[in-house]
Amino acid sequence: MKAVIQRVTSASVRVEGKTVGQIESGLLVLLGVAKGDGESDGRFLIEKVRTLRIFSDEQGKMNRSLVDNGGSVLLVSQFTLLGRTANGRRPSFDDAAPSDEAKRLYDQVAVGLRDQGTHVETGVFATHMQVELLNDGPVTFVLDSREA
C-alpha cells in the first residue's frame, strides 16, 4: 500500500457537489492499494498513521502523533498513487490491485482506524471526487508498506 499523508487543519471531499467527508485538525490520507497487498499492509498503515510523530509539541518540534493530538483522519482512495510514468506519456496502472480487492483493503484500513478510537471520514471508493485541504506546515509524507 502506498499512502500520502498530509497534516491538515481542515479537509473535505465532495462527490457530485455534495460533501461526503469532512474533518478539522488531523490527517488527510490518500491511499492506493497495490497488487499483492494484504491485511498486514493494512495493519502497517493503520499503526503508522496513528503513531507517526508529525504534530508539533509545545516547543514546535514534531513529537506528537495523531493519537496524542486526538485528531481525525479523512481517508480517500487514490489508485493513481500506483501509476507508473517511466514509459511513454500515459501512466500505467498495472500495479494497482483489482477494484474489489482494493476496496476490501481500503475498508480494512478505515475500520481498523475506527476500532482503535480514531475518528475517520471517507470519500466514496471508485468515484470521481474533489478533495479540498488546508495543509498545516506544509507537512506531507509518503508511506509505502513494502518499504517497512
C-alpha positions in Angstrom: 0.0 0.0 0.0 1.1 3.5 -0.7 -0.2 6.5 1.2 0.3 10.2 1.0 -0.4 11.7 4.4 -0.8 15.4 4.9 -1.2 17.2 8.2 -4.2 19.4 7.9 -6.1 22.0 9.8 -9.1 21.0 7.7 -10.0 18.8 4.7 -13.1 17.7 2.9 -14.2 15.5 0.0 -17.1 16.1 -2.3 -18.9 13.8 -4.8 -21.2 15.4 -7.3 -21.1 18.7 -5.3 -22.1 17.1 -2.0 -19.7 16.9 0.9 -19.4 13.2 1.9 -16.5 13.5 4.4 -15.0 16.4 6.3 -12.5 16.8 9.2 -10.9 19.5 11.2 -7.4 19.0 12.6 -5.8 15.7 11.7 -4.5 13.9 8.6 -5.7 13.6 5.0 -4.7 10.1 3.9 -4.7 9.3 0.2 -4.5 5.6 -0.1 -3.5 3.4 -3.0 -3.7 -0.4 -2.9 -1.2 -2.5 -5.0 -1.5 -5.9 -6.4 -0.2 -8.4 -3.7 -1.1 -6.1 -0.8 -2.7 -7.9 2.1 -4.0 -7.4 5.6 -0.5 -7.0 7.0 0.0 -4.0 4.7 -3.3 -2.5 6.1 -2.2 -3.1 9.7 1.2 -1.4 9.0 -0.6 1.7 7.6 -3.1 1.8 10.5 -0.3 1.8 13.0 1.9 4.3 11.2 -0.9 6.8 10.5 -2.0 6.7 14.2 1.5 6.9 15.8 3.8 8.8 13.4 5.1 11.8 15.3 4.4 14.6 12.8 2.5 17.1 15.0 4.2 19.8 16.9 4.7 19.8 20.6 4.9 22.9 22.8 8.5 23.6 21.6 7.5 23.4 17.9 9.2 20.0 17.4 7.4 17.1 15.7 7.0 14.9 18.8 3.3 14.3 18.8 1.2 11.7 17.0 -2.4 11.7 15.8 -3.3 9.7 18.9 -1.6 12.3 21.1 -3.5 15.2 19.5 -6.8 13.4 19.2 -7.0 14.3 15.5 -9.2 12.8 12.8 -8.5 11.1 9.5 -10.0 11.8 6.1 -9.3 8.6 4.1 -9.6 8.9 0.4 -8.9 6.1 -2.1 -6.4 7.0 -4.8 -5.3 4.3 -7.2 -3.3 6.8 -9.2 -0.6 6.5 -6.5 0.3 3.2 -8.1 0.6 4.8 -11.6 3.9 4.2 -13.3 5.1 7.1 -15.5 8.5 5.9 -16.7 7.5 4.8 -20.2 5.5 6.9 -22.6 3.1 9.7 -21.8 0.2 7.8 -20.4 0.5 6.4 -16.9 0.2 2.6 -16.5 -1.9 1.3 -13.6 -0.8 -2.3 -13.9 0.5 -2.3 -10.3 -2.9 -1.3 -8.8 -4.9 -4.0 -7.1 -8.2 -5.1 -8.8 -11.1 -2.9 -7.6 -12.8 -5.4 -5.4 -9.5 -6.3 -3.6 -8.6 -2.7 -3.2 -12.0 -1.8 -1.7 -11.7 -4.6 0.8 -8.3 -3.4 2.0 -9.3 0.2 1.9 -12.3 -0.6 4.1 -10.0 -2.6 6.4 -7.9 0.5 7.0 -10.9 2.6 7.7 -12.4 0.1 10.1 -9.0 -0.6 11.8 -8.5 3.1 12.5 -12.0 3.4 13.9 -11.6 0.3 16.0 -8.6 1.9 17.7 -10.5 5.1 18.5 -9.7 7.3 15.6 -12.5 9.4 14.1 -12.5 8.6 10.4 -14.3 10.2 7.5 -14.0 8.7 4.0 -14.5 9.5 0.4 -16.5 7.2 -1.9 -14.5 4.4 -3.4 -14.0 4.3 -7.2 -15.8 7.6 -7.7 -14.7 10.9 -9.1 -14.1 13.1 -6.0 -13.0 16.7 -5.3 -10.7 17.0 -2.3 -10.0 20.3 -0.5 -7.4 20.7 2.2 -5.6 23.2 4.2 -2.1 21.6 4.7 -0.6 22.6 8.0 3.1 23.3 7.7 3.1 22.1 4.9 3.7 18.6 6.3 3.4 15.8 3.8 4.9 12.2 3.9 4.7 9.2 1.6 4.3 5.8 3.2 4.9 2.5 1.5 4.1 -0.7 3.4 6.6 -2.6 1.2 9.4 -0.4 2.4 8.6 -1.2 6.1 
